Each structure stands twice: as structure tokens, then as C-alpha cells.
Amino acid sequence: MLKGATRALTLTPCSQGQPSPTTWSYTSSGTTAGDLECGTDPRNSNATQLVWTNYKNQMLGTLTGSDRSDVATLYQWWAKNG
């Protein structure tokens, strides 16, 4: 999956009941659109990070939250706005 981009992260579930790593899809299609991993970065005050791929667009994206944010909050923002 995203081993190179997430090697330093301590992986945690992106949301309750969802493992990390996992895949994601657009809600309307149900077709897998890419890979997704969430975690915290111990090198950066445990800042939260979400890393995903988009197969169709051949891209890798990252989203980093402050050390006060949590993975579930970051995931919810990404799911709504990403």
C-alpha cells in the first residue's frame, strides 16, 4: 500500500471500526478509488496524518493535523471535504 509514505507513522484506525491501512471509495459508486492510512507521527509531536492514493488520477495526498487534533477528526474532515 503506502509503506514509503507512512513508514514513520504509528498507524491507527481512521475512524471507529475501520482498520488502517484500508481502501476508500466514492460513496455513490462503491468502487475502490485508492488506499488510505491514518496515524500519528512521533517525529512531529505526534501530529496526526492521513495519507491516501487516488488510482484514477495517479496521485498521493497527505493531510496533517496539529498535535491537538485526533485521527478521527482529521478523517471526518477529509471524508467531507477531500
mmCIF file of the N, C-alpha and C atoms, coordinates in Angstrom:
data_MODEL
# 
_entry.id   MODEL 
# 
loop_
_atom_site.group_PDB 
_atom_site.id 
_atom_site.type_symbol 
_atom_site.label_atom_id 
_atom_site.label_alt_id 
_atom_site.label_comp_id 
_atom_site.label_asym_id 
_atom_site.label_entity_id 
_atom_site.label_seq_id 
_atom_site.pdbx_PDB_ins_code 
_atom_site.Cartn_x 
_atom_site.Cartn_y 
_atom_site.Cartn_z 
_atom_site.occupancy 
_atom_site.B_iso_or_equiv 
_atom_site.pdbx_formal_charge 
_atom_site.auth_seq_id 
_atom_site.auth_comp_id 
_atom_site.auth_asym_id 
_atom_site.auth_atom_id 
_atom_site.pdbx_PDB_model_num 
ATOM 1   N N  . MET A 1 1  ? 0.821   -1.194 0.000   1.00 0.00 ? 1  MET A N  1 
ATOM 2   C CA . MET A 1 1  ? 0.000   0.000  0.000   1.00 0.00 ? 1  MET A CA 1 
ATOM 3   C C  . MET A 1 1  ? 0.866   1.258  0.000   1.00 0.00 ? 1  MET A C  1 
ATOM 4   N N  . LEU A 1 2  ? 0.939   1.938  1.102   1.00 0.00 ? 2  LEU A N  1 
ATOM 5   C CA . LEU A 1 2  ? 1.607   3.239  1.171   1.00 0.00 ? 2  LEU A CA 1 
ATOM 6   C C  . LEU A 1 2  ? 2.851   3.196  2.052   1.00 0.00 ? 2  LEU A C  1 
ATOM 7   N N  . LYS A 1 3  ? 3.519   2.081  2.104   1.00 0.00 ? 3  LYS A N  1 
ATOM 8   C CA . LYS A 1 3  ? 4.621   1.879  3.052   1.00 0.00 ? 3  LYS A CA 1 
ATOM 9   C C  . LYS A 1 3  ? 5.666   2.987  3.032   1.00 0.00 ? 3  LYS A C  1 
ATOM 10  N N  . GLY A 1 4  ? 6.088   3.458  1.881   1.00 0.00 ? 4  GLY A N  1 
ATOM 11  C CA . GLY A 1 4  ? 7.103   4.503  1.826   1.00 0.00 ? 4  GLY A CA 1 
ATOM 12  C C  . GLY A 1 4  ? 6.631   5.806  2.431   1.00 0.00 ? 4  GLY A C  1 
ATOM 13  N N  . ALA A 1 5  ? 5.372   6.149  2.213   1.00 0.00 ? 5  ALA A N  1 
ATOM 14  C CA . ALA A 1 5  ? 4.840   7.426  2.684   1.00 0.00 ? 5  ALA A CA 1 
ATOM 15  C C  . ALA A 1 5  ? 4.441   7.390  4.153   1.00 0.00 ? 5  ALA A C  1 
ATOM 16  N N  . THR A 1 6  ? 4.223   6.208  4.694   1.00 0.00 ? 6  THR A N  1 
ATOM 17  C CA . THR A 1 6  ? 3.730   6.120  6.071   1.00 0.00 ? 6  THR A CA 1 
ATOM 18  C C  . THR A 1 6  ? 4.662   5.352  6.998   1.00 0.00 ? 6  THR A C  1 
ATOM 19  N N  . ARG A 1 7  ? 5.858   5.080  6.550   1.00 0.00 ? 7  ARG A N  1 
ATOM 20  C CA . ARG A 1 7  ? 6.793   4.253  7.331   1.00 0.00 ? 7  ARG A CA 1 
ATOM 21  C C  . ARG A 1 7  ? 7.025   4.781  8.734   1.00 0.00 ? 7  ARG A C  1 
ATOM 22  N N  . ALA A 1 8  ? 7.058   6.087  8.946   1.00 0.00 ? 8  ALA A N  1 
ATOM 23  C CA . ALA A 1 8  ? 7.350   6.639  10.270  1.00 0.00 ? 8  ALA A CA 1 
ATOM 24  C C  . ALA A 1 8  ? 6.103   6.780  11.145  1.00 0.00 ? 8  ALA A C  1 
ATOM 25  N N  . LEU A 1 9  ? 4.934   6.562  10.587  1.00 0.00 ? 9  LEU A N  1 
ATOM 26  C CA . LEU A 1 9  ? 3.705   6.743  11.353  1.00 0.00 ? 9  LEU A CA 1 
ATOM 27  C C  . LEU A 1 9  ? 3.420   5.564  12.265  1.00 0.00 ? 9  LEU A C  1 
ATOM 28  N N  . THR A 1 10 ? 2.793   5.870  13.382  1.00 0.00 ? 10 THR A N  1 
ATOM 29  C CA . THR A 1 10 ? 2.186   4.851  14.218  1.00 0.00 ? 10 THR A CA 1 
ATOM 30  C C  . THR A 1 10 ? 0.749   4.758  13.737  1.00 0.00 ? 10 THR A C  1 
ATOM 31  N N  . LEU A 1 11 ? 0.416   3.680  13.015  1.00 0.00 ? 11 LEU A N  1 
ATOM 32  C CA . LEU A 1 11 ? -0.900  3.578  12.382  1.00 0.00 ? 11 LEU A CA 1 
ATOM 33  C C  . LEU A 1 11 ? -2.002  3.401  13.409  1.00 0.00 ? 11 LEU A C  1 
ATOM 34  N N  . THR A 1 12 ? -3.118  4.064  13.161  1.00 0.00 ? 12 THR A N  1 
ATOM 35  C CA . THR A 1 12 ? -4.311  3.957  13.991  1.00 0.00 ? 12 THR A CA 1 
ATOM 36  C C  . THR A 1 12 ? -5.521  3.915  13.068  1.00 0.00 ? 12 THR A C  1 
ATOM 37  N N  . PRO A 1 13 ? -6.656  3.376  13.521  1.00 0.00 ? 13 PRO A N  1 
ATOM 38  C CA . PRO A 1 13 ? -7.844  3.372  12.669  1.00 0.00 ? 13 PRO A CA 1 
ATOM 39  C C  . PRO A 1 13 ? -8.225  4.789  12.255  1.00 0.00 ? 13 PRO A C  1 
ATOM 40  N N  . CYS A 1 14 ? -8.654  4.937  11.005  1.00 0.00 ? 14 CYS A N  1 
ATOM 41  C CA . CYS A 1 14 ? -9.064  6.262  10.514  1.00 0.00 ? 14 CYS A CA 1 
ATOM 42  C C  . CYS A 1 14 ? -10.370 6.706  11.160  1.00 0.00 ? 14 CYS A C  1 
ATOM 43  N N  . SER A 1 15 ? -11.258 5.766  11.390  1.00 0.00 ? 15 SER A N  1 
ATOM 44  C CA . SER A 1 15 ? -12.492 6.031  12.115  1.00 0.00 ? 15 SER A CA 1 
ATOM 45  C C  . SER A 1 15 ? -12.845 4.757  12.865  1.00 0.00 ? 15 SER A C  1 
ATOM 46  N N  . GLN A 1 16 ? -13.761 4.863  13.794  1.00 0.00 ? 16 GLN A N  1 
ATOM 47  C CA . GLN A 1 16 ? -14.108 3.717  14.621  1.00 0.00 ? 16 GLN A CA 1 
ATOM 48  C C  . GLN A 1 16 ? -14.584 2.550  13.756  1.00 0.00 ? 16 GLN A C  1 
ATOM 49  N N  . GLY A 1 17 ? -13.996 1.403  13.972  1.00 0.00 ? 17 GLY A N  1 
ATOM 50  C CA . GLY A 1 17 ? -14.378 0.211  13.241  1.00 0.00 ? 17 GLY A CA 1 
ATOM 51  C C  . GLY A 1 17 ? -13.736 0.066  11.879  1.00 0.00 ? 17 GLY A C  1 
ATOM 52  N N  . GLN A 1 18 ? -12.910 1.021  11.471  1.00 0.00 ? 18 GLN A N  1 
ATOM 53  C CA . GLN A 1 18 ? -12.255 0.958  10.165  1.00 0.00 ? 18 GLN A CA 1 
ATOM 54  C C  . GLN A 1 18 ? -10.757 0.765  10.366  1.00 0.00 ? 18 GLN A C  1 
ATOM 55  N N  . PRO A 1 19 ? -10.196 -0.300 9.828   1.00 0.00 ? 19 PRO A N  1 
ATOM 56  C CA . PRO A 1 19 ? -8.764  -0.555 10.016  1.00 0.00 ? 19 PRO A CA 1 
ATOM 57  C C  . PRO A 1 19 ? -7.897  0.422  9.232   1.00 0.00 ? 19 PRO A C  1 
ATOM 58  N N  . SER A 1 20 ? -6.645  0.469  9.579   1.00 0.00 ? 20 SER A N  1 
ATOM 59  C CA . SER A 1 20 ? -5.665  1.238  8.818   1.00 0.00 ? 20 SER A CA 1 
ATOM 60  C C  . SER A 1 20 ? -4.441  0.357  8.687   1.00 0.00 ? 20 SER A C  1 
ATOM 61  N N  . PRO A 1 21 ? -4.024  0.040  7.491   1.00 0.00 ? 21 PRO A N  1 
ATOM 62  C CA . PRO A 1 21 ? -4.449  0.566  6.198   1.00 0.00 ? 21 PRO A CA 1 
ATOM 63  C C  . PRO A 1 21 ? -5.778  -0.028 5.739   1.00 0.00 ? 21 PRO A C  1 
ATOM 64  N N  . THR A 1 22 ? -6.400  0.695  4.814   1.00 0.00 ? 22 THR A N  1 
ATOM 65  C CA . THR A 1 22 ? -7.665  0.282  4.222   1.00 0.00 ? 22 THR A CA 1 
ATOM 66  C C  . THR A 1 22 ? -7.759  0.869  2.820   1.00 0.00 ? 22 THR A C  1 
ATOM 67  N N  . THR A 1 23 ? -8.881  0.707  2.189   1.00 0.00 ? 23 THR A N  1 
ATOM 68  C CA . THR A 1 23 ? -9.135  1.358  0.900   1.00 0.00 ? 23 THR A CA 1 
ATOM 69  C C  . THR A 1 23 ? -10.296 2.319  1.086   1.00 0.00 ? 23 THR A C  1 
ATOM 70  N N  . TRP A 1 24 ? -10.484 3.195  0.126   1.00 0.00 ? 24 TRP A N  1 
ATOM 71  C CA . TRP A 1 24 ? -11.605 4.123  0.183   1.00 0.00 ? 24 TRP A CA 1 
ATOM 72  C C  . TRP A 1 24 ? -12.300 4.140  -1.172  1.00 0.00 ? 24 TRP A C  1 
ATOM 73  N N  . SER A 1 25 ? -13.538 4.605  -1.174  1.00 0.00 ? 25 SER A N  1 
ATOM 74  C CA . SER A 1 25 ? -14.297 4.698  -2.419  1.00 0.00 ? 25 SER A CA 1 
ATOM 75  C C  . SER A 1 25 ? -15.212 5.904  -2.356  1.00 0.00 ? 25 SER A C  1 
ATOM 76  N N  . TYR A 1 26 ? -15.622 6.360  -3.534  1.00 0.00 ? 26 TYR A N  1 
ATOM 77  C CA . TYR A 1 26 ? -16.626 7.409  -3.586  1.00 0.00 ? 26 TYR A CA 1 
ATOM 78  C C  . TYR A 1 26 ? -17.944 6.784  -3.162  1.00 0.00 ? 26 TYR A C  1 
ATOM 79  N N  . THR A 1 27 ? -18.692 7.455  -2.334  1.00 0.00 ? 27 THR A N  1 
ATOM 80  C CA . THR A 1 27 ? -19.908 6.889  -1.778  1.00 0.00 ? 27 THR A CA 1 
ATOM 81  C C  . THR A 1 27 ? -20.886 6.423  -2.843  1.00 0.00 ? 27 THR A C  1 
ATOM 82  N N  . SER A 1 28 ? -21.029 7.181  -3.879  1.00 0.00 ? 28 SER A N  1 
ATOM 83  C CA . SER A 1 28 ? -22.028 6.858  -4.893  1.00 0.00 ? 28 SER A CA 1 
ATOM 84  C C  . SER A 1 28 ? -21.685 5.622  -5.712  1.00 0.00 ? 28 SER A C  1 
ATOM 85  N N  . SER A 1 29 ? -20.403 5.348  -5.931  1.00 0.00 ? 29 SER A N  1 
ATOM 86  C CA . SER A 1 29 ? -20.035 4.245  -6.820  1.00 0.00 ? 29 SER A CA 1 
ATOM 87  C C  . SER A 1 29 ? -19.747 2.941  -6.088  1.00 0.00 ? 29 SER A C  1 
ATOM 88  N N  . GLY A 1 30 ? -19.175 3.014  -4.900  1.00 0.00 ? 30 GLY A N  1 
ATOM 89  C CA . GLY A 1 30 ? -18.785 1.814  -4.183  1.00 0.00 ? 30 GLY A CA 1 
ATOM 90  C C  . GLY A 1 30 ? -17.533 1.161  -4.750  1.00 0.00 ? 30 GLY A C  1 
ATOM 91  N N  . THR A 1 31 ? -16.990 1.689  -5.837  1.00 0.00 ? 31 THR A N  1 
ATOM 92  C CA . THR A 1 31 ? -15.777 1.162  -6.445  1.00 0.00 ? 31 THR A CA 1 
ATOM 93  C C  . THR A 1 31 ? -14.563 1.707  -5.706  1.00 0.00 ? 31 THR A C  1 
ATOM 94  N N  . THR A 1 32 ? -13.594 0.840  -5.409  1.00 0.00 ? 32 THR A N  1 
ATOM 95  C CA . THR A 1 32 ? -12.390 1.277  -4.713  1.00 0.00 ? 32 THR A CA 1 
ATOM 96  C C  . THR A 1 32 ? -11.671 2.340  -5.533  1.00 0.00 ? 32 THR A C  1 
ATOM 97  N N  . ALA A 1 33 ? -11.411 3.480  -4.888  1.00 0.00 ? 33 ALA A N  1 
ATOM 98  C CA . ALA A 1 33 ? -10.763 4.603  -5.569  1.00 0.00 ? 33 ALA A CA 1 
ATOM 99  C C  . ALA A 1 33 ? -9.296  4.740  -5.191  1.00 0.00 ? 33 ALA A C  1 
ATOM 100 N N  . GLY A 1 34 ? -8.886  4.132  -4.068  1.00 0.00 ? 34 GLY A N  1 
ATOM 101 C CA . GLY A 1 34 ? -7.494  4.252  -3.650  1.00 0.00 ? 34 GLY A CA 1 
ATOM 102 C C  . GLY A 1 34 ? -7.254  3.628  -2.296  1.00 0.00 ? 34 GLY A C  1 
ATOM 103 N N  . ASP A 1 35 ? -6.031  3.802  -1.798  1.00 0.00 ? 35 ASP A N  1 
ATOM 104 C CA . ASP A 1 35 ? -5.621  3.305  -0.493  1.00 0.00 ? 35 ASP A CA 1 
ATOM 105 C C  . ASP A 1 35 ? -5.659  4.448  0.516   1.00 0.00 ? 35 ASP A C  1 
ATOM 106 N N  . LEU A 1 36 ? -5.778  4.097  1.792   1.00 0.00 ? 36 LEU A N  1 
ATOM 107 C CA . LEU A 1 36 ? -5.870  5.094  2.849   1.00 0.00 ? 36 LEU A CA 1 
ATOM 108 C C  . LEU A 1 36 ? -5.203  4.560  4.111   1.00 0.00 ? 36 LEU A C  1 
ATOM 109 N N  . GLU A 1 37 ? -4.358  5.385  4.727   1.00 0.00 ? 37 GLU A N  1 
ATOM 110 C CA . GLU A 1 37 ? -3.741  5.051  6.013   1.00 0.00 ? 37 GLU A CA 1 
ATOM 111 C C  . GLU A 1 37 ? -3.782  6.277  6.907   1.00 0.00 ? 37 GLU A C  1 
ATOM 112 N N  . CYS A 1 38 ? -3.990  6.049  8.189   1.00 0.00 ? 38 CYS A N  1 
ATOM 113 C CA . CYS A 1 38 ? -4.032  7.123  9.177   1.00 0.00 ? 38 CYS A CA 1 
ATOM 114 C C  . CYS A 1 38 ? -3.103  6.782  10.331  1.00 0.00 ? 38 CYS A C  1 
ATOM 115 N N  . GLY A 1 39 ? -2.579  7.805  10.971  1.00 0.00 ? 39 GLY A N  1 
ATOM 116 C CA . GLY A 1 39 ? -1.721  7.563  12.114  1.00 0.00 ? 39 GLY A CA 1 
ATOM 117 C C  . GLY A 1 39 ? -1.207  8.840  12.729  1.00 0.00 ? 39 GLY A C  1 
ATOM 118 N N  . THR A 1 40 ? -0.262  8.661  13.642  1.00 0.00 ? 40 THR A N  1 
ATOM 119 C CA . THR A 1 40 ? 0.396   9.799  14.278  1.00 0.00 ? 40 THR A CA 1 
ATOM 120 C C  . THR A 1 40 ? 1.886   9.714  13.980  1.00 0.00 ? 40 THR A C  1 
ATOM 121 N N  . ASP A 1 41 ? 2.517   10.865 13.945  1.00 0.00 ? 41 ASP A N  1 
ATOM 122 C CA . ASP A 1 41 ? 3.939   10.941 13.615  1.00 0.00 ? 41 ASP A CA 1 
ATOM 123 C C  . ASP A 1 41 ? 4.737   11.284 14.866  1.00 0.00 ? 41 ASP A C  1 
ATOM 124 N N  . PRO A 1 42 ? 5.427   10.318 15.457  1.00 0.00 ? 42 PRO A N  1 
ATOM 125 C CA . PRO A 1 42 ? 6.183   10.584 16.683  1.00 0.00 ? 42 PRO A CA 1 
ATOM 126 C C  . PRO A 1 42 ? 7.334   11.556 16.473  1.00 0.00 ? 42 PRO A C  1 
ATOM 127 N N  . ARG A 1 43 ? 7.767   11.768 15.234  1.00 0.00 ? 43 ARG A N  1 
ATOM 128 C CA . ARG A 1 43 ? 8.858   12.707 14.957  1.00 0.00 ? 43 ARG A CA 1 
ATOM 129 C C  . ARG A 1 43 ? 8.376   14.152 14.980  1.00 0.00 ? 43 ARG A C  1 
ATOM 130 N N  . ASN A 1 44 ? 7.049   14.347 14.950  1.00 0.00 ? 44 ASN A N  1 
ATOM 131 C CA . ASN A 1 44 ? 6.468   15.686 14.831  1.00 0.00 ? 44 ASN A CA 1 
ATOM 132 C C  . ASN A 1 44 ? 5.422   15.899 15.920  1.00 0.00 ? 44 ASN A C  1 
ATOM 133 N N  . SER A 1 45 ? 5.797   15.765 17.173  1.00 0.00 ? 45 SER A N  1 
ATOM 134 C CA . SER A 1 45 ? 4.906   15.973 18.325  1.00 0.00 ? 45 SER A CA 1 
ATOM 135 C C  . SER A 1 45 ? 3.623   15.172 18.218  1.00 0.00 ? 45 SER A C  1 
ATOM 136 N N  . ASN A 1 46 ? 3.716   13.988 17.602  1.00 0.00 ? 46 ASN A N  1 
ATOM 137 C CA . ASN A 1 46 ? 2.559   13.123 17.413  1.00 0.00 ? 46 ASN A CA 1 
ATOM 138 C C  . ASN A 1 46 ? 1.437   13.781 16.614  1.00 0.00 ? 46 ASN A C  1 
ATOM 139 N N  . ALA A 1 47 ? 1.804   14.609 15.657  1.00 0.00 ? 47 ALA A N  1 
ATOM 140 C CA . ALA A 1 47 ? 0.810   15.203 14.769  1.00 0.00 ? 47 ALA A CA 1 
ATOM 141 C C  . ALA A 1 47 ? 0.072   14.084 14.038  1.00 0.00 ? 47 ALA A C  1 
ATOM 142 N N  . THR A 1 48 ? -1.205  14.280 13.821  1.00 0.00 ? 48 THR A N  1 
ATOM 143 C CA . THR A 1 48 ? -1.987  13.276 13.112  1.00 0.00 ? 48 THR A CA 1 
ATOM 144 C C  . THR A 1 48 ? -1.777  13.437 11.610  1.00 0.00 ? 48 THR A C  1 
ATOM 145 N N  . GLN A 1 49 ? -1.848  12.322 10.908  1.00 0.00 ? 49 GLN A N  1 
ATOM 146 C CA . GLN A 1 49 ? -1.637  12.370 9.457   1.00 0.00 ? 49 GLN A CA 1 
ATOM 147 C C  . GLN A 1 49 ? -2.541  11.358 8.768   1.00 0.00 ? 49 GLN A C  1 
ATOM 148 N N  . LEU A 1 50 ? -3.062  11.760 7.636   1.00 0.00 ? 50 LEU A N  1 
ATOM 149 C CA . LEU A 1 50 ? -3.872  10.909 6.785   1.00 0.00 ? 50 LEU A CA 1 
ATOM 150 C C  . LEU A 1 50 ? -3.194  10.902 5.421   1.00 0.00 ? 50 LEU A C  1 
ATOM 151 N N  . VAL A 1 51 ? -2.943  9.711  4.869   1.00 0.00 ? 51 VAL A N  1 
ATOM 152 C CA . VAL A 1 51 ? -2.256  9.578  3.586   1.00 0.00 ? 51 VAL A CA 1 
ATOM 153 C C  . VAL A 1 51 ? -3.131  8.704  2.696   1.00 0.00 ? 51 VAL A C  1 
ATOM 154 N N  . TRP A 1 52 ? -3.374  9.153  1.465   1.00 0.00 ? 52 TRP A N  1 
ATOM 155 C CA . TRP A 1 52 ? -4.219  8.386  0.560   1.00 0.00 ? 52 TRP A CA 1 
ATOM 156 C C  . TRP A 1 52 ? -3.694  8.429  -0.864  1.00 0.00 ? 52 TRP A C  1 
ATOM 157 N N  . THR A 1 53 ? -4.124  7.451  -1.632  1.00 0.00 ? 53 THR A N  1 
ATOM 158 C CA . THR A 1 53 ? -3.842  7.439  -3.067  1.00 0.00 ? 53 THR A CA 1 
ATOM 159 C C  . THR A 1 53 ? -5.165  7.554  -3.806  1.00 0.00 ? 53 THR A C  1 
ATOM 160 N N  . ASN A 1 54 ? -5.068  8.006  -5.043  1.00 0.00 ? 54 ASN A N  1 
ATOM 161 C CA . ASN A 1 54 ? -6.210  8.038  -5.944  1.00 0.00 ? 54 ASN A CA 1 
ATOM 162 C C  . ASN A 1 54 ? -5.765  7.312  -7.201  1.00 0.00 ? 54 ASN A C  1 
ATOM 163 N N  . TYR A 1 55 ? -6.272  6.094  -7.417  1.00 0.00 ? 55 TYR A N  1 
ATOM 164 C CA . TYR A 1 55 ? -5.828  5.275  -8.536  1.00 0.00 ? 55 TYR A CA 1 
ATOM 165 C C  . TYR A 1 55 ? -6.050  5.964  -9.886  1.00 0.00 ? 55 TYR A C  1 
ATOM 166 N N  . LYS A 1 56 ? -7.242  6.515  -10.083 1.00 0.00 ? 56 LYS A N  1 
ATOM 167 C CA . LYS A 1 56 ? -7.597  7.104  -11.377 1.00 0.00 ? 56 LYS A CA 1 
ATOM 168 C C  . LYS A 1 56 ? -6.679  8.271  -11.731 1.00 0.00 ? 56 LYS A C  1 
ATOM 169 N N  . ASN A 1 57 ? -6.411  9.126  -10.768 1.00 0.00 ? 57 ASN A N  1 
ATOM 170 C CA . ASN A 1 57 ? -5.592  10.323 -11.013 1.00 0.00 ? 57 ASN A CA 1 
ATOM 171 C C  . ASN A 1 57 ? -4.105  10.081 -10.756 1.00 0.00 ? 57 ASN A C  1 
ATOM 172 N N  . GLN A 1 58 ? -3.751  8.872  -10.356 1.00 0.00 ? 58 GLN A N  1 
ATOM 173 C CA . GLN A 1 58 ? -2.371  8.501  -10.064 1.00 0.00 ? 58 GLN A CA 1 
ATOM 174 C C  . GLN A 1 58 ? -1.695  9.523  -9.153  1.00 0.00 ? 58 GLN A C  1 
ATOM 175 N N  . MET A 1 59 ? -2.325  9.749  -7.999  1.00 0.00 ? 59 MET A N  1 
ATOM 176 C CA . MET A 1 59 ? -1.792  10.738 -7.075  1.00 0.00 ? 59 MET A CA 1 
ATOM 177 C C  . MET A 1 59 ? -1.692  10.187 -5.663  1.00 0.00 ? 59 MET A C  1 
ATOM 178 N N  . LEU A 1 60 ? -0.852  10.838 -4.886  1.00 0.00 ? 60 LEU A N  1 
ATOM 179 C CA . LEU A 1 60 ? -0.677  10.559 -3.465  1.00 0.00 ? 60 LEU A CA 1 
ATOM 180 C C  . LEU A 1 60 ? -0.944  11.863 -2.736  1.00 0.00 ? 60 LEU A C  1 
ATOM 181 N N  . GLY A 1 61 ? -1.796  11.816 -1.707  1.00 0.00 ? 61 GLY A N  1 
ATOM 182 C CA . GLY A 1 61 ? -2.109  13.012 -0.945  1.00 0.00 ? 61 GLY A CA 1 
ATOM 183 C C  . GLY A 1 61 ? -1.829  12.805 0.528   1.00 0.00 ? 61 GLY A C  1 
ATOM 184 N N  . THR A 1 62 ? -1.502  13.882 1.216   1.00 0.00 ? 62 THR A N  1 
ATOM 185 C CA . THR A 1 62 ? -1.316  13.827 2.663   1.00 0.00 ? 62 THR A CA 1 
ATOM 186 C C  . THR A 1 62 ? -2.039  15.000 3.300   1.00 0.00 ? 62 THR A C  1 
ATOM 187 N N  . LEU A 1 63 ? -2.530  14.764 4.485   1.00 0.00 ? 63 LEU A N  1 
ATOM 188 C CA . LEU A 1 63 ? -3.199  15.783 5.271   1.00 0.00 ? 63 LEU A CA 1 
ATOM 189 C C  . LEU A 1 63 ? -2.672  15.651 6.687   1.00 0.00 ? 63 LEU A C  1 
ATOM 190 N N  . THR A 1 64 ? -2.173  16.738 7.248   1.00 0.00 ? 64 THR A N  1 
ATOM 191 C CA . THR A 1 64 ? -1.591  16.707 8.582   1.00 0.00 ? 64 THR A CA 1 
ATOM 192 C C  . THR A 1 64 ? -2.361  17.625 9.506   1.00 0.00 ? 64 THR A C  1 
ATOM 193 N N  . GLY A 1 65 ? -2.678  17.120 10.688  1.00 0.00 ? 65 GLY A N  1 
ATOM 194 C CA . GLY A 1 65 ? -3.345  17.916 11.711  1.00 0.00 ? 65 GLY A CA 1 
ATOM 195 C C  . GLY A 1 65 ? -2.358  18.302 12.792  1.00 0.00 ? 65 GLY A C  1 
ATOM 196 N N  . SER A 1 66 ? -2.765  19.221 13.635  1.00 0.00 ? 66 SER A N  1 
ATOM 197 C CA . SER A 1 66 ? -1.885  19.648 14.727  1.00 0.00 ? 66 SER A CA 1 
ATOM 198 C C  . SER A 1 66 ? -1.782  18.536 15.769  1.00 0.00 ? 66 SER A C  1 
ATOM 199 N N  . ASP A 1 67 ? -0.870  18.689 16.681  1.00 0.00 ? 67 ASP A N  1 
ATOM 200 C CA . ASP A 1 67 ? -0.711  17.676 17.713  1.00 0.00 ? 67 ASP A CA 1 
ATOM 201 C C  . ASP A 1 67 ? -1.914  17.599 18.644  1.00 0.00 ? 67 ASP A C  1 
ATOM 202 N N  . ARG A 1 68 ? -2.811  18.574 18.569  1.00 0.00 ? 68 ARG A N  1 
ATOM 203 C CA . ARG A 1 68 ? -4.010  18.556 19.405  1.00 0.00 ? 68 ARG A CA 1 
ATOM 204 C C  . ARG A 1 68 ? -5.191  17.903 18.698  1.00 0.00 ? 68 ARG A C  1 
ATOM 205 N N  . SER A 1 69 ? -5.055  17.657 17.408  1.00 0.00 ? 69 SER A N  1 
ATOM 206 C CA . SER A 1 69 ? -6.161  17.015 16.699  1.00 0.00 ? 69 SER A CA 1 
ATOM 207 C C  . SER A 1 69 ? -6.047  15.503 16.836  1.00 0.00 ? 69 SER A C  1 
ATOM 208 N N  . ASP A 1 70 ? -7.114  14.821 16.561  1.00 0.00 ? 70 ASP A N  1 
ATOM 209 C CA . ASP A 1 70 ? -7.050  13.368 16.608  1.00 0.00 ? 70 ASP A CA 1 
ATOM 210 C C  . ASP A 1 70 ? -7.353  12.813 15.222  1.00 0.00 ? 70 ASP A C  1 
ATOM 211 N N  . VAL A 1 71 ? -7.003  11.568 15.006  1.00 0.00 ? 71 VAL A N  1 
ATOM 212 C CA . VAL A 1 71 ? -7.131  10.942 13.693  1.00 0.00 ? 71 VAL A CA 1 
ATOM 213 C C  . VAL A 1 71 ? -8.588  10.929 13.231  1.00 0.00 ? 71 VAL A C  1 
ATOM 214 N N  . ALA A 1 72 ? -9.518  10.601 14.118  1.00 0.00 ? 72 ALA A N  1 
ATOM 215 C CA . ALA A 1 72 ? -10.928 10.530 13.726  1.00 0.00 ? 72 ALA A CA 1 
ATOM 216 C C  . ALA A 1 72 ? -11.439 11.880 13.232  1.00 0.00 ? 72 ALA A C  1 
ATOM 217 N N  . THR A 1 73 ? -11.036 12.970 13.884  1.00 0.00 ? 73 THR A N  1 
ATOM 218 C CA . THR A 1 73 ? -11.453 14.307 13.464  1.00 0.00 ? 73 THR A CA 1 
ATOM 219 C C  . THR A 1 73 ? -10.864 14.651 12.100  1.00 0.00 ? 73 THR A C  1 
ATOM 220 N N  . LEU A 1 74 ? -9.592  14.332 11.902  1.00 0.00 ? 74 LEU A N  1 
ATOM 221 C CA . LEU A 1 74 ? -8.937  14.577 10.613  1.00 0.00 ? 74 LEU A CA 1 
ATOM 222 C C  . LEU A 1 74 ? -9.624  13.771 9.513   1.00 0.00 ? 74 LEU A C  1 
ATOM 223 N N  . TYR A 1 75 ? -9.944  12.507 9.787   1.00 0.00 ? 75 TYR A N  1 
ATOM 224 C CA . TYR A 1 75 ? -10.620 11.650 8.813   1.00 0.00 ? 75 TYR A CA 1 
ATOM 225 C C  . TYR A 1 75 ? -11.993 12.210 8.454   1.00 0.00 ? 75 TYR A C  1 
ATOM 226 N N  . GLN A 1 76 ? -12.745 12.646 9.463   1.00 0.00 ? 76 GLN A N  1 
ATOM 227 C CA . GLN A 1 76 ? -14.081 13.208 9.205   1.00 0.00 ? 76 GLN A CA 1 
ATOM 228 C C  . GLN A 1 76 ? -13.982 14.429 8.298   1.00 0.00 ? 76 GLN A C  1 
ATOM 229 N N  . TRP A 1 77 ? -12.985 15.288 8.528   1.00 0.00 ? 77 TRP A N  1 
ATOM 230 C CA . TRP A 1 77 ? -12.820 16.463 7.676   1.00 0.00 ? 77 TRP A CA 1 
ATOM 231 C C  . TRP A 1 77 ? -12.495 16.027 6.252   1.00 0.00 ? 77 TRP A C  1 
ATOM 232 N N  . TRP A 1 78 ? -11.557 15.080 6.105   1.00 0.00 ? 78 TRP A N  1 
ATOM 233 C CA . TRP A 1 78 ? -11.166 14.590 4.773   1.00 0.00 ? 78 TRP A CA 1 
ATOM 234 C C  . TRP A 1 78 ? -12.357 13.962 4.046   1.00 0.00 ? 78 TRP A C  1 
ATOM 235 N N  . ALA A 1 79 ? -13.133 13.136 4.751   1.00 0.00 ? 79 ALA A N  1 
ATOM 236 C CA . ALA A 1 79 ? -14.272 12.460 4.140   1.00 0.00 ? 79 ALA A CA 1 
ATOM 237 C C  . ALA A 1 79 ? -15.309 13.462 3.639   1.00 0.00 ? 79 ALA A C  1 
ATOM 238 N N  . LYS A 1 80 ? -15.439 14.570 4.344   1.00 0.00 ? 80 LYS A N  1 
ATOM 239 C CA . LYS A 1 80 ? -16.417 15.595 3.957   1.00 0.00 ? 80 LYS A CA 1 
ATOM 240 C C  . LYS A 1 80 ? -15.880 16.533 2.874   1.00 0.00 ? 80 LYS A C  1 
ATOM 241 N N  . ASN A 1 81 ? -14.591 16.882 2.953   1.00 0.00 ? 81 ASN A N  1 
ATOM 242 C CA . ASN A 1 81 ? -14.035 17.913 2.085   1.00 0.00 ? 81 ASN A CA 1 
ATOM 243 C C  . ASN A 1 81 ? -13.032 17.419 1.042   1.00 0.00 ? 81 ASN A C  1 
ATOM 244 N N  . GLY A 1 82 ? -12.524 16.202 1.220   1.00 0.00 ? 82 GLY A N  1 
ATOM 245 C CA . GLY A 1 82 ? -11.426 15.718 0.396   1.00 0.00 ? 82 GLY A CA 1 
ATOM 246 C C  . GLY A 1 82 ? -11.769 15.274 -0.987  1.00 0.00 ? 82 GLY A C  1 
# 
